[in-house]
Amino acid sequence: MAQNGLYKRAAIVGIGETEYSRDSGRSELTLALDAITAAVRDAGLAPKDIDGLLKFQVDANSEGEIAGCLGMDHLRFYGELGGAGTAGCGLVAHAAAAVATGLANNVVVYRAMNGRSGRRYGRGEVTMRGGSGLGAFTEPYGQLVPQQGLAMLARRHMHQYGTTSRQFGAVSVALRAHANLNPKATFYTTPLTLEDHQNSRYVVEPFRLFDCCLETDGACAVVVTTAERARDLPNTPAFVLSAGQCLPGYRGPLPDVTYANARTLAPGLFAGAGVTPQDINVAQIYDHFSAMVIFALEDYGFCKKGEGGPFVEEGNIQWPNGRLPVNTAGGHLSEAYLHVMNHMNEAVRQLRGASTAQVQDAELVLVDSGIGAGALILGR
């Protein structure tokens, strides 16, 4: 399989995060500065070494404000991507392309939010469009938050393939078990059984409480540099082997709603790294809702279409014995909801051999930011 032009030309060399909480008591700017400072220090660099900053469009902290607060001399590369979690892997891909082509030397990607004590996604404060754009077709009828739209896709998958609520629960229980090993996770000390899942209240049918991601205060950041610089820095580099984004422009009849963007993105993503889905050792999948993990597993090719439910029910995503451990720090469902950036940090820890649910000899990690809107394959 042919490798792409980005293969091992850039690497993540630093990761940082704040504590995860329901009430940080701090501004989003302070959270961002703390996570970025930690990531830069982890990389063995100083703020003056950073000449690129990339942000999520929905992040309240501007690149100039961050640079000024941390004493960065000047930025040669900066910008943002729209969307929420869907931007994460794309931002790292842009950072990798920038350092590989000389537009910048060291680029930080960051996300900071008071997602529980401030503006909450579950109440639509961030995602509602005020009845404009696409919102004009949904919001007047009461579809105001992501879980409402995605619940319909989950229900269709149940109807078409026989997927069950207990199989959604198998995702939640597996990820909670991983969080129970991770002292930084929100649910570190709180186990979850399948019976707990089945007895929890509905949020939007068929999603029960434990099918839905957390609302979190916190911040995460990563540092991306060239492969050459990475080899001189203190930590094991997580090389970018392949990256992809997918933003479909649908025309004509609607597609099968049980498929995600990953079906379109996956062939090029794996070809770019010169690997197949069967070569991946561990996956960090955007789990805003448990059903979307099943969608992603199918559409990236880890199992056949319609077999994602049995795949998770059989324990295949559980550490340490599963065929493909998923979200080994607990994910959005049980660690924190930081728009895939906590997944990115965990991917790097896996390649460093430093995870609390370490996959033995992990060499290849897939990171997904929103059922195929963007993805990375990272390797040693």
N, C-alpha and C positions, 0 to 999 in steps of 0.2 A: 504494500500500500504506500502511496506517495505521501511524503511529509510536506508540510507547508512551509512558507518562508519565515514563519515565526518560531519554528521548532528550536527550542533551547537557546534562543537569542536573548531571553529576558527571564528574570526569576523574582519571586517574592522572597525578600531577605529579612523582613522585619514585620512583626505582628504586635498589636497592642489593643487593649480593651480596658474599660472601666469595670467597676462592679455592676451587676444587673439588679435592678430594684423596681419597685412600684412607685417610689417617691424619692427621687434622687436628692431633692433639696438644692439642686444646682442648676445653673443655666445650661442650655444646650451648647453654648460656646465653651463653657468651662469643661463640659464632658468631652467635646471634640478635642480641645487642647490637651487634655489628659491622655486620651487614647493615642493621639498622634505623637505626643512626646514619648510615650511608652514604646510605640512601634519604631520610632527613629532610634531610640536608645537600644532596643533589641537588635536592630540592624548594625549596631556599632558605628552609627553616624551621628552627626550633630545637625541641628536645624539649618545651619548655614549651608549644609551639603544638599539640602532639598531644593530643587529648582522646578518642581512640578507638583501641582495639586489638582485632584479631580474629585468632584462632589456629585451627590445625587441631587437632581433638580429640586426635590422636595426638602432637602436639608436647608435649615435656616442660616447656616454659617457660610459666609462667602469666602472664597479663596483669598482675597486680599486681606480680609479681616484676620484669617488664620495666619497668613504670612507675617502680617504686622505684629501680631501678638507673640509669635514665636521667634521673631528676629531673623526671618529668612531674607537673604539679601535681595533677591528678585526672583520672579517666576518666569521661566522661559516657556512653560507649557501649563495651561489651566483650562478648565471647562467643566461641563456637567452633562448628564444624560437624564432624560425624562423617565417617568415611571417611578415605582417604588423599588421593591426588591428586584424587579426585572432589570434594573440598571447595573447591579453589582458586578456580574461577570463581564459585562460590556466595558465598564470602567477600567477593570484590570486589564482587559484586552487592549484598550486604548493606551493605557500606561505602558504596556509591554511594547506596543508598536512605536510609541514615542521614544523610549530609550533605545530600542533596536535601531532606529533610524537617525538617532542623534538629535532629536528635537529637545530632549532633556536627558539629564544624567540619572537623577533619582526622583521618582514620582510617588507621592502619597495619595492613596484613595481612602476616603473616610466617610463615616456615617455616624451622626449623633442625633438623638431625639429623646424627648420626654414623652414617650408613647403611651404612658399610663397616667402620669400626673399632669401632662399637658394636653396637646391635641391627640385624640384617640381615633385610631383607624376604625375600631368597632362601632363608633358613633357616627362615622362618615364625615368627621370634621376635616379630614385631609382628602378623602376620595370623592366627595360629592362635587358635582359640576354646576350646581345651582340651576339645573334645568336646561343648561346649554350644551351644545355639541351632542355627543352620544347620549348624554344624560337626559336630553329632551325626549328620548324614546323609552326611558326606564324610570326615571325619578318621579314623574307625575303618577306612576302606578305603584309606587312604594318600594322599588328596588333601589336602595340607597347605599348599601355597603357591600364589600366584595363577597362576603359569605352568602349573600342572597343569590347573586348571579352564578357563583361556582356551585352552589347547592343544586342548581338545576342540571349542571353537567354531571355531577355525581349521581343524581337520580337517574339520568339517562344511562349511565354506565351500569347501574344496578339493574335497570330494565333490560338492557341489551345483552349483558353478559352474566347476569345472576350474582353480581357482586353484592356482598351483604354488609350490614352495619358491624357485625362482629369482625369482618375483615378490615374495615376501617379501624376498629378497635385494636386489631393486632399491630397496626402501625403505631398507634398511640402508646400501647403498652411496651413495645420494643424500644421506642425512643425514650420513654420514661425510665426504663431500666438502665439505659446509657447515662441519662442525667443523674441517676442515683449513684453513679461512680465519679461524678464531676463536681467537686466542691464549689465551683463557680456557678453552677446551674441554679436557676430559680427553684426547681423542684428536687434539689439534691437529697433532701431528707424525707421526701414524700413519695412512697411507692404507688403504683397504679396497677390494679388487676383488670382483667377483661370484664369481670362483674361490675367493678366500679364504673368502667366506661359505659356498659349497657344500662346501668341504673342512673346515669347522669341525665340531666334535663336536655331537651332539645334547645338549640339556639335558633337554627333555621333547618327544618327537616331536609335531608336526613342527617345533618350535622349535629351531633351532641356536643356538650360542653368540652369534652376532652378530645374532640376532633378539631378544635379551633386553636389557633396559635395564641401565644401570650401577648399581652400589651406590656411593653418594657421601657423603662428609663435606662439609658446607657449609651455607650459609644464604642466603636471598633475602628481600627485603621490598619492598613498594610503598606509596606514600602516595596516598590518595584524598581529594579535596576537591571543593568546589562548582565549577561552571563559572565563576562570577563570580570567585572567588578565583584560580582557575587562570590566568586571563588576566593577572593581575598578578605571576605567578611567573616565574622565569627560563627555564624550558624549555618547549618545545612541548607543550601538553597532549595526552594521549591520551583523548579524550572517550568515555565509555561511551554507546554508541548503543542497545544492547539487551543484555539478559541473560536467562538462563533456567536452570532446574534441572529435573531429571526423576528421580524415585525411584518406579519402578513398583511397584505392589502386585499381583502376579500371582495370579489365581484361575482355576480351571478348567484347560483344556488349556494346556500350555506353548506360548509363542510360538515363532515361527521363530527359532532361536538364531543365525542368521546376521545378524540385525538387532541394532542397538544402540539405546540410549535416544535417540540423536540423531534417529532417525526421528520420534519423538514430539515432541521439543523443537524441531526445526529450523523448522517452519512459523511458529511464534510468534516465534522468535528473529529470523528474517529480516524478518518483517512488522513487528516492533517497531522495526527500524532503517530500514524503508522501502527495503530492498534485496533482491536475489536472490543466490543462490550465485555467479552469473556476475559479479557486481559485486565480489566479494572479490579483493583483490590478492595476499594472502599469508595462509597459515594456520599456526597453531601448534597442533599436534594431539598429544594425550597419547599418547606412543609407548612405553608400558611394554613392548610387544611389537610387532614390525613388522607383524604381521597386523592389529592393531587400527587402524593408520593406514588400511589398505584398507577396513575396516568403516566408519570415520568418513567417508572420502571419499564412499562410496556413500550413507550415510544422511543426510549433510548436503546431498546433492544435487549434488555436484561432478561426479559421473558416475552412470550408471545402476547399479542393483543387479546384481551379478555382473560388472561391468566394471571394478572397482577394480584387479584384477591387471594387465590390459592397460594401464590408465591410468598406473600407476606404471612399468610396463615400458617404455612409450614415452617416458619422461623428463619427464612432465608436472609432477612435483613438484620437479624440479631447478632450482636457480638457476644461471645467469641466464635461461635460455631456456624454462623450463617454463611451462605455462599457469597453474599455481598452485604457486609455490614453497612448500615445507612445512618447518617447523622449521629456519629459516635460520641458527641458531647451532649446530646439531648435535643438538638435542633430547635426550631421555632416553637414546637409544641411543648418542650419541657426545659430547655436551657434559657433562651431569650429570643425575642423578636427584634433582630437588628438587620433586617433586609439583606440576608445572605452573608453579611460581613462576619458574623460569628461562625458561620459555616466555613468561610474562607480561612479564618484563623485555625479552625480545627483541621482543615485539610493540610495546612502547613505543619501543624503539630504531628499529624500522622506520618508525614514524610520525614520529620525530624526524629520520630520514635518517641514522642513526648506526650501522647494522648493518654487520658485516663482509661480509655478503652482501646488500647493500642492493637491494631491489626498487625500480626506478625509479618515482618519483611514487606511492609507496604511500600510499593514503588510507584503505583499509578492511582491517582485520585480524580474522580470526576466531581466537579462542582456545578450545580444547576441553579440558576437564579430565576425561577418562575416558570416551571413546566416548559422549558425550551426557549424562552425569550432570550436567554444568553447562557453560555456554558463554557467551562474551561476543563482541560485535562492537564493536571499538574503531575510532575514526576521528579524523581531524584536524578 
